[in-house]
Amino acid sequence: MDKESAKNKIEQLSKLIEEHNYNYYVLDQPTISDFEFDKLLEQLILLEKEYPEFLSPLSPSQRVGGQITKVFQSVKHQYPMLSLSNSYNDEDLIDFDRKVREGLGMNEADLFNEGIEYVCELKFDGLSIGLTYENGELKKAVTRGDGVQGDDVTTNAKTIGSIPLKLKGNFPANFEIRGEIFMPRKVFDEINKEREELGEAPLANPRNAASGTMKMQDSKVVAERNLDCILYFLLGEKLPYKSHYQSLEEVKKWGFKVDKNYKLCYNINDVFNFINYWDKERYNLPFDIDGIVIKVNSYKQQQQLGYTAKSPRWAIAYKFKAEQVSTVLDSISYQVGRTGAITPVANLKPVQLAGTVVKRASLHNADIIEKLDVRIGDTVFVEKGGEIIPKIIGVDLNNRKPESKTIEYIKTCPECNAPLIRKEGEALHYCLNENNCPPQVKGKIEHFVGRKAMNIDSLGAETIDQFYKAGLIKNIADLYELKKEQLLPLERMAEKSAQNIIDGINESKKVPFERVLFAIGIRHVGETTAKKIARKVKDIDLLIKNNKEELIQIDEVGETIAESILAFFNDEQNKNLINKLKQAGLQFKVSEEQLSAASNKLEGKTIVVSGVFNNHSRDQIKELIEMHGGKNSSSISKKTSFVLAGENMGPEKHKKAESLGVKIITEEDFEKMIN
């Protein structure tokens, strides 16, 4: 292919890919499969590598990330990014409506000639962003910051599929559009599930998760977080629109994603109806909102009303009330996680909140305790908003007892009495006595025997605790030295139960390398990362010899994970543990059978497995899918390539697959496909 042909082909592919991107992320109406989309993108990337002079910074290939931003530059906003005044009740909104009328100099007679229209929008709970476009191309993405200046996060913003890199239609030459970057609830739940598997504290809420993601240095990680962006406010010189509602209708035509739920209201009563509806319906949304934004629709009226020093007079945010109660703080206990992280927990006098009885609430870390100045015996305010578990948000100082004392955060581990350390830049304290601290030891063993790890289902948390207290196990390697005769004297341990445990331990020696790697509990190495490492390196001895630069070359491995792997294998106790597990017969390299069986036949395909199968277990089916380059998914969507159905497939899944036109295949079809 000559250069001119390559240039034309790159332009054609870029335009086609962006069109499919728009159909998927903005319209939610994909017209090709994920596999076909990935092939187009792969073709573009190969051409751009061969002809780098034609690689545009706005190429759709840039959405996969990979660029590192060490420092986020501070940028002054062309238009100050003001915050909105908040309201929490009907009286505030009535007062807002009155001030708008007064500001426009309206009397009752004027209202018949020119009334006040309001536009109501959902208030997304995320990170405010300003996007600048020149001649239809994204030039800059800047966070709110202090309202006067924010951080340039353009590189990370390019990875978000719903932010167009190039516009279509009839748009102004230069303008800024503002919106909210947020993390969908499903993505947030998946990330927290992964963190829990790694023994890390779950993220508090999607808002903080979205904000933290946008400030990550590695744009590839940002791309994998699947953030979304809703745009809602157009700014620019001499814009040809008379109202906010009209501008929202127009920007959709240029390729921007605008929330479909906004509504034009003709009086304040319409506004109240909109608020009351979404106060209940918000729980059914796939993302978090924390209120409703009300804006005067007419640009002429907005200009007439103007601004205060902090906010526009023509808009207000109605904030939904988070459910909140007061109760008494009885005590504080400190939990030790599998990684040694210490989490303070408030033990409360039981109280009803959001339909459940709450006895405990998170206090997060030492800084939060100090900031709240919470003390034993205090009456505290507990809230359950977007948080996973209830949290204390304040103290009723009027009810504080005179003899109350400031809480001193513990200095030693509550379980093993080892000194706690707090690493620079981290909020949590840690116990470093990982090989002798009971919760850490038991937590590691529980993780090791888990279904996604060694899958020794005859060993539960209670049994592990029993074995540990009896002195039978002190680490994961000790499991493989257990004898049935040692178990029989234990309480509630019959002959059959003891034999099942020994059989389960012996059976686990067949578990493939990738799951063994996940099971040994290297910090930050989750199930997916362990698979990527195992399939790339193929042997733990080779992995141990890898340096930091070699590790970073592995897909899914960044600096943090690389450093964690190096630290794990530099520890003599961990090396001894691996040697003992090798002697016990565990799989520490990819088997010849796996190597010969692997293929790329399912590459780019997303597959949902449902039902019971004749020739394989569900876990074996899923392993085969991944071995042949496919991706497992738990739920059916438009992105699903096909459903692999066994007997007794769930009727709801069957119905959804049919409604979305997703192909359903049998176990026999699947075997033919991979063989």
C-alpha positions as CSV (number, residue, x, y, z in Angstrom):
1,M,0.0,0.0,0.0
2,D,1.4,3.4,-0.9
3,K,1.4,6.4,1.4
4,E,-1.6,8.1,-0.2
5,S,-3.7,4.9,0.0
6,A,-2.7,4.3,3.6
7,K,-3.7,7.9,4.5
8,N,-7.1,7.5,2.9
9,K,-7.6,4.1,4.5
10,I,-6.7,5.5,8.0
11,E,-9.2,8.3,7.5
12,Q,-11.9,6.0,6.4
13,L,-11.4,3.6,9.2
14,S,-11.2,6.4,11.8
15,K,-14.5,7.8,10.6
16,L,-16.2,4.4,10.5
17,I,-15.0,3.5,14.0
18,E,-16.1,6.8,15.5
19,E,-19.5,6.3,13.9
20,H,-19.8,2.8,15.5
21,N,-18.5,4.3,18.8
22,Y,-21.3,7.0,18.7
23,N,-24.0,4.3,18.0
24,Y,-22.8,2.3,21.0
25,Y,-22.0,4.8,23.7
26,V,-24.4,7.7,22.8
27,L,-27.4,6.1,21.0
28,D,-27.0,2.7,22.8
29,Q,-27.8,1.1,19.4
30,P,-24.8,-0.8,18.2
31,T,-24.9,-1.9,14.6
32,I,-21.9,-4.3,14.6
33,S,-20.6,-6.9,17.1
34,D,-17.8,-6.2,19.5
35,F,-15.7,-8.7,17.6
36,E,-16.2,-6.8,14.3
37,F,-15.5,-3.5,16.1
38,D,-12.3,-4.8,17.6
39,K,-11.1,-6.0,14.2
40,L,-11.6,-2.6,12.7
41,L,-9.7,-1.0,15.5
42,E,-6.9,-3.6,15.2
43,Q,-6.7,-2.8,11.5
44,L,-6.4,0.9,12.2
45,I,-3.7,0.5,14.9
46,L,-1.6,-1.7,12.6
47,L,-1.8,0.9,9.8
48,E,-0.9,3.7,12.2
49,K,2.1,1.8,13.4
50,E,3.2,1.2,9.8
51,Y,2.6,4.9,8.9
52,P,3.1,6.9,12.1
53,E,3.1,10.2,10.2
54,F,-0.7,9.8,9.8
55,L,-1.4,9.0,13.5
56,S,-3.7,11.8,14.7
57,P,-4.0,12.7,18.4
58,L,-7.7,12.4,17.9
59,S,-7.6,8.9,16.3
60,P,-10.1,6.4,17.8
61,S,-7.0,4.2,18.5
62,Q,-6.1,6.7,21.3
63,R,-9.2,5.7,23.3
64,V,-7.5,2.5,24.5
65,G,-5.0,4.6,26.5
66,G,-1.4,3.9,27.2
67,Q,-0.1,7.4,27.7
68,I,1.4,8.3,31.1
69,T,0.7,11.7,32.7
70,K,3.1,12.4,35.5
71,V,1.8,15.9,36.3
72,F,-1.6,17.3,35.5
73,Q,-1.1,20.9,34.4
74,S,-3.3,23.6,35.9
75,V,-5.4,25.5,33.4
76,K,-7.4,28.7,33.8
77,H,-11.1,28.4,32.8
78,Q,-12.1,30.8,30.0
79,Y,-15.5,31.0,31.7
80,P,-15.4,30.6,35.5
81,M,-16.8,27.2,36.6
82,L,-19.2,28.4,39.2
83,S,-21.0,26.1,41.6
84,L,-24.8,26.1,42.0
85,S,-26.7,27.3,45.1
86,N,-28.3,24.3,46.9
87,S,-31.9,23.9,48.0
88,Y,-33.2,21.1,50.3
89,N,-37.0,21.8,50.5
90,D,-40.0,23.2,48.7
91,E,-39.7,26.6,50.4
92,D,-36.2,27.1,48.9
93,L,-37.5,26.5,45.4
94,I,-40.5,28.8,45.9
95,D,-38.1,31.5,47.1
96,F,-35.9,30.8,44.1
97,D,-38.9,31.2,41.8
98,R,-39.9,34.5,43.5
99,K,-36.3,35.9,43.2
100,V,-36.3,35.0,39.5
101,R,-39.6,36.9,38.9
102,E,-38.3,39.9,40.9
103,G,-35.0,39.8,39.0
104,L,-36.8,39.9,35.7
105,G,-39.1,42.7,37.0
106,M,-42.2,40.7,36.3
107,N,-45.7,41.3,37.6
108,E,-48.7,39.1,37.0
109,A,-49.6,40.9,33.8
110,D,-46.1,40.3,32.4
111,L,-46.4,36.6,33.0
112,F,-49.2,36.3,30.4
113,N,-46.9,37.9,27.7
114,E,-43.6,36.2,28.6
115,G,-43.7,33.5,31.3
116,I,-40.8,31.7,32.9
117,E,-39.8,28.3,31.6
118,Y,-37.5,26.1,33.5
119,V,-35.5,23.1,32.4
120,C,-35.1,20.3,34.9
121,E,-32.2,17.9,34.7
122,L,-30.9,15.0,36.8
123,K,-27.9,16.0,38.9
124,F,-25.3,13.4,38.2
125,D,-23.0,12.6,41.2
126,G,-19.6,12.6,39.6
127,L,-16.7,14.9,38.4
128,S,-17.5,18.2,36.7
129,I,-15.6,18.6,33.4
130,G,-15.3,21.3,30.7
131,L,-14.6,20.2,27.2
132,T,-13.2,22.7,24.6
133,Y,-13.7,22.1,20.9
134,E,-12.1,24.0,18.0
135,N,-13.4,23.3,14.5
136,G,-15.1,20.2,15.7
137,E,-12.1,18.6,17.4
138,L,-11.6,18.0,21.1
139,K,-8.7,20.3,22.3
140,K,-8.9,20.3,26.0
141,A,-10.7,18.6,29.0
142,V,-10.4,20.5,32.3
143,T,-11.8,19.6,35.8
144,R,-13.6,22.2,37.9
145,G,-10.7,22.7,40.4
146,D,-11.4,25.8,42.4
147,G,-13.8,27.2,39.8
148,V,-11.1,29.6,38.4
149,Q,-8.7,27.0,37.3
150,G,-8.7,23.2,37.1
151,D,-6.5,20.3,35.9
152,D,-5.9,19.3,32.3
153,V,-7.1,15.7,32.0
154,T,-7.4,15.6,28.2
155,T,-5.4,12.4,27.8
156,N,-7.6,10.5,30.2
157,A,-10.8,12.1,28.8
158,K,-10.0,10.7,25.4
159,T,-10.5,7.2,26.7
160,I,-14.1,7.8,27.6
161,G,-16.3,6.4,24.7
162,S,-19.1,8.9,25.2
163,I,-16.8,11.9,24.8
164,P,-16.6,12.6,21.0
165,L,-13.1,13.3,19.7
166,K,-14.5,14.8,16.4
167,L,-18.0,16.3,15.9
168,K,-20.5,16.0,13.1
169,G,-23.2,18.3,11.8
170,N,-23.5,22.1,12.0
171,F,-21.5,23.2,15.1
172,P,-19.9,26.6,16.0
173,A,-16.2,26.9,15.3
174,N,-15.2,27.4,19.0
175,F,-17.1,26.5,22.1
176,E,-17.0,24.8,25.5
177,I,-19.4,22.2,26.7
178,R,-19.7,21.2,30.3
179,G,-20.9,18.0,31.9
180,E,-20.3,15.3,34.5
181,I,-18.0,12.3,34.3
182,F,-19.3,9.4,36.4
183,M,-18.9,5.8,37.0
184,P,-22.0,3.6,36.3
185,R,-23.1,1.5,39.3
186,K,-22.4,-1.8,37.6
187,V,-18.8,-0.8,36.9
188,F,-18.4,0.4,40.5
189,D,-19.7,-2.9,41.9
190,E,-17.3,-5.0,39.7
191,I,-14.3,-2.9,40.8
192,N,-15.3,-3.4,44.5
193,K,-15.7,-7.1,43.9
194,E,-12.2,-7.3,42.5
195,R,-10.8,-5.2,45.5
196,E,-12.5,-7.5,48.0
197,E,-10.9,-10.5,46.3
198,L,-7.5,-8.7,46.7
199,G,-8.2,-8.0,50.4
200,E,-8.4,-4.3,49.8
201,A,-10.9,-1.8,51.3
202,P,-13.9,-1.2,48.9
203,L,-14.2,2.2,47.3
204,A,-16.7,4.3,49.2
205,N,-18.9,5.5,46.3
206,P,-19.0,5.9,42.5
207,R,-18.4,9.7,42.8
208,N,-15.0,9.3,44.5
209,A,-14.1,6.4,42.3
210,A,-14.8,8.5,39.1
211,S,-12.8,11.5,40.5
212,G,-9.9,9.3,41.5
213,T,-9.9,7.5,38.2
214,M,-9.6,10.7,36.2
215,K,-6.4,11.6,38.1
216,M,-4.7,8.3,37.4
217,Q,-1.4,8.6,35.6
218,D,-1.9,5.6,33.3
219,S,-4.6,6.4,30.7
220,K,-4.8,2.6,29.9
221,V,-6.2,2.0,33.5
222,V,-8.6,4.9,33.0
223,A,-9.9,3.3,29.7
224,E,-10.5,0.0,31.6
225,R,-12.6,1.7,34.2
226,N,-15.4,2.3,31.6
227,L,-16.4,5.8,32.8
228,D,-19.3,7.6,31.2
229,C,-19.9,11.3,30.5
230,I,-23.2,13.3,30.3
231,L,-23.0,16.8,28.8
232,Y,-25.5,19.5,29.9
233,F,-24.2,23.1,29.3
234,L,-23.0,24.9,26.2
235,L,-20.8,28.0,26.4
236,G,-19.4,30.2,23.6
237,E,-19.4,33.6,21.9
238,K,-22.5,34.5,19.8
239,L,-24.2,31.1,20.0
240,P,-27.2,31.1,17.7
241,Y,-29.6,29.6,20.3
242,K,-32.3,31.4,22.2
243,S,-32.7,28.8,25.0
244,H,-31.0,26.2,27.1
245,Y,-33.5,23.5,25.9
246,Q,-32.8,24.3,22.3
247,S,-29.0,24.1,22.8
248,L,-29.5,20.6,24.4
249,E,-31.5,19.5,21.4
250,E,-28.7,20.7,19.1
251,V,-25.7,19.3,20.8
252,K,-27.1,15.8,20.6
253,K,-26.9,16.2,16.8
254,W,-23.2,17.0,17.0
255,G,-22.4,13.7,18.8
256,F,-22.7,14.5,22.5
257,K,-24.4,12.3,25.0
258,V,-27.2,14.2,26.7
259,D,-29.3,12.6,29.4
260,K,-32.7,11.7,27.9
261,N,-34.6,12.6,31.1
262,Y,-34.4,16.4,31.0
263,K,-37.7,18.2,30.8
264,L,-39.1,21.6,29.9
265,C,-41.3,22.9,32.7
266,Y,-43.8,25.8,32.4
267,N,-44.1,26.7,36.0
268,I,-42.8,25.8,39.5
269,N,-45.5,23.2,40.0
270,D,-44.1,21.3,37.0
271,V,-40.7,21.5,38.7
272,F,-42.1,20.0,41.9
273,N,-43.7,17.1,40.0
274,F,-40.4,16.3,38.3
275,I,-38.6,16.3,41.6
276,N,-41.1,14.1,43.4
277,Y,-41.0,11.6,40.5
278,W,-37.2,11.2,40.5
279,D,-37.0,11.2,44.3
280,K,-38.4,7.7,44.1
281,E,-37.3,6.6,40.7
282,R,-33.6,7.5,41.2
283,Y,-33.0,4.1,42.9
284,N,-33.9,2.4,39.6
285,L,-31.2,4.3,37.6
286,P,-28.0,2.5,36.6
287,F,-26.0,5.4,38.0
288,D,-26.1,7.7,41.0
289,I,-27.8,11.1,41.1
290,D,-28.0,13.3,44.2
291,G,-30.6,15.8,43.1
292,I,-32.2,17.8,40.4
293,V,-30.8,20.9,38.6
294,I,-33.3,23.7,37.7
295,K,-32.3,26.3,35.1
296,V,-34.2,29.2,33.6
297,N,-34.6,28.2,30.0
298,S,-34.4,31.6,28.2
299,Y,-30.8,32.8,27.5
300,K,-32.1,36.3,27.4
301,Q,-33.6,35.9,30.9
302,Q,-30.4,34.2,32.1
303,Q,-28.4,37.2,31.0
304,Q,-30.8,39.6,32.7
305,L,-30.6,37.7,36.0
306,G,-26.8,37.4,35.9
307,Y,-24.5,36.0,38.7
308,T,-23.5,36.4,42.3
309,A,-19.8,36.1,43.1
310,K,-20.2,32.3,43.5
311,S,-23.2,31.1,41.5
312,P,-25.7,32.0,38.7
313,R,-29.0,33.6,39.8
314,W,-30.8,31.7,37.1
315,A,-30.1,28.1,38.3
316,I,-30.4,26.1,41.5
317,A,-29.7,22.5,42.6
318,Y,-32.3,20.7,44.6
319,K,-30.5,18.1,46.7
320,F,-32.3,14.9,47.7
321,K,-32.2,14.2,51.4
322,A,-29.9,11.3,52.4
323,E,-31.5,9.1,54.9
324,Q,-30.1,10.0,58.3
325,V,-30.7,9.1,62.0
326,S,-29.1,9.8,65.3
327,T,-27.9,7.2,67.8
328,V,-25.2,6.6,70.5
329,L,-21.7,5.5,69.8
330,D,-21.1,2.6,72.3
331,S,-17.5,1.7,71.3
332,I,-14.9,1.6,68.5
333,S,-13.4,-1.7,67.3
334,Y,-10.5,-2.2,64.9
335,Q,-10.7,-4.8,62.2
336,V,-7.6,-6.4,60.6
337,G,-7.9,-7.3,56.9
338,R,-6.1,-10.0,54.9
339,T,-3.5,-7.4,53.8
340,G,-3.0,-6.1,57.3
341,A,-5.1,-2.9,56.7
342,I,-6.7,-1.6,59.9
343,T,-10.3,-0.3,59.7
344,P,-11.9,1.4,62.6
345,V,-15.6,0.5,63.0
346,A,-18.2,2.3,65.2
347,N,-20.4,0.1,67.3
348,L,-23.7,1.8,67.7
349,K,-26.8,1.5,69.7
350,P,-29.1,-0.3,67.2
351,V,-31.3,2.1,65.1
352,Q,-33.6,1.8,62.1
353,L,-32.1,3.3,58.9
354,A,-33.2,2.9,55.3
355,G,-35.3,-0.2,56.0
356,T,-32.6,-2.1,58.0
357,V,-31.4,-2.1,61.6
358,V,-27.9,-0.5,61.8
359,K,-25.5,-1.6,64.6
360,R,-22.2,-0.6,63.0
361,A,-20.9,2.2,60.8
362,S,-17.6,2.8,59.1
363,L,-15.1,5.3,60.5
364,H,-12.7,4.7,57.6
365,N,-9.4,5.8,59.2
366,A,-7.6,7.9,61.8
367,D,-8.0,11.2,59.9
368,I,-11.8,10.8,59.8
369,I,-12.0,10.1,63.6
370,E,-9.9,13.2,64.2
371,K,-11.9,15.4,61.8
372,L,-15.2,14.4,63.3
373,D,-13.8,14.6,66.8
374,V,-16.1,11.6,67.6
375,R,-16.0,10.2,71.2
376,I,-17.3,7.2,73.0
377,G,-20.8,8.0,74.4
378,D,-21.5,10.7,71.8
379,T,-24.8,11.0,70.1
380,V,-23.8,10.7,66.4
381,F,-25.6,11.3,63.1
382,V,-25.5,8.3,60.8
383,E,-26.2,8.5,57.1
384,K,-26.7,6.0,54.3
385,G,-26.6,7.8,51.0
386,G,-24.4,6.5,48.2
387,E,-22.2,4.7,50.6
388,I,-21.9,0.9,50.8
389,I,-22.3,0.8,54.5
390,P,-23.6,3.5,56.9
391,K,-21.2,6.2,58.0
392,I,-21.0,8.7,60.8
393,I,-21.3,12.2,59.4
394,G,-21.3,14.3,62.5
395,V,-21.7,14.6,66.3
396,D,-24.5,16.2,68.3
397,L,-22.3,18.4,70.5
398,N,-25.3,19.5,72.6
399,N,-25.5,16.0,74.0
400,R,-21.8,15.5,74.6
401,K,-20.9,14.4,78.2
402,P,-18.5,16.7,80.0
403,E,-16.2,13.7,80.9
404,S,-15.8,12.5,77.3
405,K,-12.3,12.1,76.1
406,T,-10.6,12.4,72.7
407,I,-10.0,9.1,71.0
408,E,-6.4,8.1,70.6
409,Y,-5.9,5.9,67.5
410,I,-4.3,2.5,68.4
411,K,-0.6,2.2,67.9
412,T,-0.4,-1.6,67.9
413,C,-2.3,-4.3,66.2
414,P,-5.5,-5.3,68.1
415,E,-4.8,-9.0,67.2
416,C,-1.1,-9.6,67.5
417,N,0.2,-6.4,69.3
418,A,2.7,-5.7,66.5
419,P,3.5,-1.9,65.9
420,L,1.3,-0.3,63.2
421,I,2.8,1.7,60.4
422,R,1.2,4.3,58.1
423,K,2.9,4.7,54.8
424,E,3.4,8.2,53.4
425,G,0.4,9.2,51.2
426,E,-1.9,6.4,52.5
427,A,-4.9,6.9,54.7
428,L,-4.8,3.5,56.5
429,H,-2.6,2.1,59.2
430,Y,-1.1,-1.4,58.5
431,C,0.1,-4.3,60.6
432,L,3.2,-5.8,58.9
433,N,3.2,-9.0,60.9
434,E,1.6,-10.8,58.0
435,N,2.9,-14.3,58.8
436,N,1.9,-14.3,62.4
437,C,-1.1,-12.0,62.8
438,P,-4.1,-14.4,63.2
439,P,-6.7,-12.5,61.0
440,Q,-4.1,-12.0,58.2
441,V,-3.0,-15.7,58.3
442,K,-6.6,-17.0,58.4
443,G,-7.6,-14.4,55.7
444,K,-4.8,-15.6,53.4
445,I,-5.9,-19.2,53.9
446,E,-9.5,-18.4,53.3
447,H,-8.5,-16.6,50.1
448,F,-6.3,-19.5,49.0
449,V,-9.1,-22.1,49.4
450,G,-11.7,-19.9,47.7
451,R,-13.8,-21.0,44.7
452,K,-11.9,-18.8,42.2
453,A,-8.6,-19.8,43.7
454,M,-7.9,-23.4,44.8
455,N,-11.6,-24.3,45.1
456,I,-11.3,-26.4,48.3
457,D,-15.0,-26.1,49.1
458,S,-14.8,-28.5,52.0
459,L,-12.9,-25.8,53.9
460,G,-14.9,-22.8,55.2
461,A,-13.9,-19.9,57.4
462,E,-15.1,-21.7,60.6
463,T,-13.1,-24.9,59.8
464,I,-10.0,-22.8,59.0
465,D,-10.4,-21.0,62.3
466,Q,-10.7,-24.4,64.1
467,F,-7.6,-25.8,62.5
468,Y,-5.6,-22.6,63.2
469,K,-6.6,-22.6,66.9
470,A,-5.7,-26.3,67.1
471,G,-2.2,-25.4,65.8
472,L,-2.6,-27.6,62.7
473,I,-2.1,-24.8,60.1
474,K,-0.1,-21.6,60.3
475,N,0.1,-21.0,56.5
476,I,-1.3,-22.2,53.2
477,A,1.5,-24.8,52.8
478,D,0.5,-26.5,56.0
479,L,-2.8,-27.6,54.4
480,Y,-0.9,-30.1,52.3
481,E,0.7,-31.8,55.3
482,L,-2.7,-32.4,57.1
483,K,-3.6,-36.1,57.8
484,K,-7.1,-37.4,58.4
485,E,-5.9,-38.8,61.9
486,Q,-5.1,-35.2,63.0
487,L,-8.6,-34.0,62.1
488,L,-10.8,-36.7,63.7
489,P,-10.2,-35.6,67.4
490,L,-11.5,-32.1,66.6
491,E,-15.0,-31.1,67.6
492,R,-17.8,-31.8,65.0
493,M,-15.3,-33.7,62.8
494,A,-16.7,-37.0,61.7
495,E,-14.9,-39.6,59.5
496,K,-16.6,-38.5,56.3
497,S,-16.1,-34.8,56.9
498,A,-12.4,-35.3,57.6
499,Q,-12.0,-37.5,54.4
500,N,-13.8,-34.9,52.3
501,I,-11.3,-32.2,53.5
502,I,-8.3,-34.4,52.7
503,D,-9.8,-35.3,49.3
504,G,-10.5,-31.7,48.5
505,I,-7.0,-30.6,49.4
506,N,-5.5,-33.4,47.2
507,E,-7.8,-32.5,44.3
508,S,-6.6,-28.9,44.4
509,K,-3.2,-30.0,43.3
510,K,-4.7,-30.2,39.8
511,V,-5.7,-26.5,39.8
512,P,-3.9,-24.7,36.9
513,F,-1.1,-22.3,37.4
514,E,-3.1,-19.1,36.8
515,R,-5.4,-19.9,39.7
516,V,-2.5,-21.0,41.9
517,L,-0.9,-17.6,41.2
518,F,-4.1,-15.8,42.2
519,A,-4.4,-18.0,45.3
520,I,-1.0,-17.3,46.8
521,G,-2.2,-13.8,47.5
522,I,0.2,-11.3,46.0
523,R,-1.2,-7.9,46.8
524,H,-2.9,-6.2,43.9
525,V,-2.8,-9.3,41.7
526,G,-6.4,-10.2,41.1
527,E,-8.0,-13.1,39.2
528,T,-7.8,-11.4,35.8
529,T,-4.2,-10.1,36.3
530,A,-3.0,-13.6,37.5
531,K,-4.4,-15.1,34.2
532,K,-2.6,-12.5,32.1
533,I,0.7,-13.1,33.9
534,A,0.4,-16.9,33.8
535,R,-0.3,-17.0,30.1
536,K,2.5,-14.6,29.3
537,V,5.3,-15.9,31.6
538,K,4.1,-19.6,31.9
539,D,6.4,-20.6,34.8
540,I,6.7,-19.1,38.3
541,D,10.5,-19.6,38.2
542,L,10.6,-17.3,35.2
543,L,8.3,-14.9,36.9
544,I,10.6,-14.7,40.0
545,K,13.5,-13.8,37.7
546,N,11.6,-10.9,35.9
547,N,12.7,-7.4,36.7
548,K,10.4,-4.4,37.0
549,E,10.7,-3.4,33.3
550,E,9.9,-6.9,32.2
551,L,6.9,-7.1,34.5
552,I,5.4,-3.9,33.2
553,Q,5.4,-5.2,29.7
554,I,2.8,-7.8,30.7
555,D,-0.8,-6.8,30.0
556,E,-2.7,-5.5,33.1
557,V,0.6,-5.0,35.1
558,G,1.5,-1.4,36.0
559,E,4.1,0.0,38.3
560,T,2.2,-0.7,41.5
561,I,1.5,-4.4,40.6
562,A,5.1,-4.9,39.4
563,E,6.5,-3.5,42.7
564,S,4.1,-5.7,44.7
565,I,5.2,-8.8,42.8
566,L,8.9,-8.0,43.3
567,A,8.3,-7.4,47.0
568,F,6.5,-10.7,47.4
569,F,9.2,-12.8,45.8
570,N,12.0,-10.9,47.6
571,D,10.6,-12.1,50.9
572,E,12.4,-15.2,52.1
573,Q,9.3,-16.6,53.9
574,N,7.3,-16.3,50.7
575,K,10.1,-18.1,48.8
576,N,10.1,-20.9,51.3
577,L,6.3,-21.1,51.1
578,I,6.4,-21.5,47.3
579,N,9.1,-24.2,47.6
580,K,6.8,-26.1,50.0
581,L,3.9,-25.8,47.7
582,K,6.0,-27.1,44.8
583,Q,7.0,-30.1,46.9
584,A,3.3,-30.7,47.7
585,G,2.7,-31.0,43.9
586,L,0.9,-27.7,43.0
587,Q,0.9,-26.5,39.4
588,F,3.5,-23.7,39.1
589,K,3.8,-23.7,35.3
590,V,1.3,-23.8,32.4
591,S,0.9,-27.5,31.5
592,E,1.8,-28.9,28.1
593,E,-1.9,-29.7,27.6
594,Q,-2.9,-26.1,28.1
595,L,-0.2,-24.8,25.8
596,S,-1.2,-27.2,23.0
597,A,-4.9,-26.6,23.6
598,A,-4.8,-22.8,23.6
599,S,-5.9,-20.8,20.5
600,N,-7.4,-17.4,19.5
601,K,-10.6,-19.0,18.0
602,L,-12.8,-17.0,20.4
603,E,-10.8,-13.8,20.4
604,G,-13.0,-10.7,20.7
605,K,-16.0,-12.7,21.7
606,T,-18.0,-12.0,24.9
607,I,-19.8,-15.2,26.1
608,V,-22.5,-15.8,28.8
609,V,-22.6,-19.3,30.2
610,S,-26.0,-20.5,31.6
611,G,-27.4,-23.9,32.7
612,V,-26.0,-27.3,33.4
613,F,-23.7,-29.2,31.0
614,N,-23.1,-32.9,30.2
615,N,-19.4,-33.0,29.3
616,H,-17.9,-30.1,31.4
617,S,-18.5,-28.3,34.6
618,R,-19.4,-24.6,34.3
619,D,-15.9,-23.6,35.6
620,Q,-14.3,-25.9,32.9
621,I,-16.4,-24.3,30.2
622,K,-15.3,-20.8,31.4
623,E,-11.7,-21.9,31.4
624,L,-12.0,-23.2,27.9
625,I,-13.5,-19.9,26.8
626,E,-10.6,-18.0,28.2
627,M,-8.0,-20.5,26.9
628,H,-9.3,-19.9,23.4
629,G,-9.1,-16.1,23.8
630,G,-12.8,-15.4,24.7
631,K,-14.2,-13.3,27.6
632,N,-16.7,-14.5,30.1
633,S,-19.6,-12.3,31.2
634,S,-22.3,-12.8,33.8
635,S,-25.0,-10.8,32.1
636,I,-26.5,-10.6,28.6
637,S,-26.3,-7.3,26.8
638,K,-26.0,-6.0,23.2
639,K,-22.2,-6.7,23.6
640,T,-22.8,-10.4,24.1
641,S,-21.5,-12.5,21.2
642,F,-23.5,-15.6,22.1
643,V,-25.0,-17.5,25.1
644,L,-23.7,-21.0,25.7
645,A,-26.7,-22.7,27.1
646,G,-27.0,-26.0,29.0
647,E,-30.0,-27.7,30.5
648,N,-32.2,-25.6,32.8
649,M,-31.0,-22.3,31.4
650,G,-32.6,-19.4,33.3
651,P,-35.9,-18.4,31.7
652,E,-35.1,-14.6,32.2
653,K,-31.7,-15.0,30.5
654,H,-33.4,-16.9,27.6
655,K,-36.0,-14.2,27.2
656,K,-33.4,-11.4,27.3
657,A,-31.2,-13.1,24.7
658,E,-34.1,-13.5,22.4
659,S,-35.2,-9.9,22.8
660,L,-31.7,-8.6,22.0
661,G,-31.2,-11.1,19.1
662,V,-28.3,-12.7,20.8
663,K,-27.5,-16.2,19.4
664,I,-27.9,-19.2,21.8
665,I,-25.6,-22.2,21.2
666,T,-25.4,-25.7,22.7
667,E,-22.4,-27.4,24.4
668,E,-22.0,-29.5,21.2
669,D,-21.9,-26.3,19.0
670,F,-19.2,-24.9,21.4
671,E,-17.1,-28.0,21.2
672,K,-17.1,-27.9,17.4
673,M,-16.2,-24.2,17.5
674,I,-13.1,-24.6,19.6
675,N,-12.0,-28.0,18.0
